[in-house]
Amino acid sequence: MSQEWNIRSRGHICSFCEKPLVDKAPLVSALKETTGGYERFDCHPECWKTAEKDWVPFSQWDGVYFAPKKEEKKETLKKEDAGELLRKLMTLDDPAMKNVVYVLAVMLERSKILVERDAKELEDGTIRRVYEDRKQGDTFVILDPRLRLENLGEVQQQVVALLSGTKTLGEVAQEEESAPTEEAAPNEETQPQAE
C-alpha cells in the first residue's frame, strides 16, 4: 500500500443495518484493508456479531458512539493547534513529514485527545499505529518511523516551530528530506515526550 497514513471518520449509521447509531451507546469499529487504503466500519455490537463477513479486520475495537454536537463559532486562530496540524499533514500525505506526523500523534495521545487502538507490524517490518480521536471519533492510521533517540529532539523542535508558526511546512519538509534516514535498533526505539 502506498499510503503511509490514513484518516477515516466515524460513521453515524450502522455499516450493516444502516440504522442510526445512538448517542452514548456501545459501538464496534473496525478497519478493513483494501487496495486503496482502509475502509472503516462502525456498527451496533449485535450487528457486528451477526453480520456475514468474508474478511478479517486489519484492526477492531469496542467503543462508545458520541453524536456530533453543534460547535459554537470560534474566533479564527492564527496558530494551528496540534490536532489541526496533524489533520493537515495527513491530508498532504507527504512521506517527508512522517516523523512530524508520528510525534504529533504521540503528543495528542499523551494529551488524552487521541487513543491508540491498535498497532500492526506488517510483512515489510513497518508498524502502523491506529489512533482514534476521543471526541470526534476519526481514525488515524499512522506509520511508526521508529525514531532514534538522537533524532527525537530535532523532530520535537520542528513540531514546536510548526505550531508556533516560526517555520512553514515546506521548510520542515526540506529539513526532513536532508536528514539521515536511519531506523532505530529495537532497543533504541522511543516515544516522544509531550511538550
Sequence and secondary structure as in RCSB ss.txt:
>XXXX:A:sequence
MSQEWNIRSRGHICSFCEKPLVDKAPLVSALKETTGGYERFDCHPECWKTAEKDWVPFSQWDGVYFAPKKEEKKE
TLKKEDAGELLRKLMTLDDPAMKNVVYVLAVMLERSKILVERDAKELEDGTIRRVYEDRKQGDTFVILDPRLRLE
NLGEVQQQVVALLSGTKTLGEVAQEEESAPTEEAAPNEETQPQAE
>XXXX:A:secstr
   S EEE   SB TTT  B  TT EEEEEEEEETTEEEEEEE HHHHHHS  SS  SEEEEEE           
  SS  HHHHHHHHHHHT GGGHHHHHHHHHHHHHTTSEEEEEEEE TTS EEEEEEETTT  EEEEEE   BHH
HHHHHHHHHHHHHHTSS HHHHHHHHHHS      GGGB      
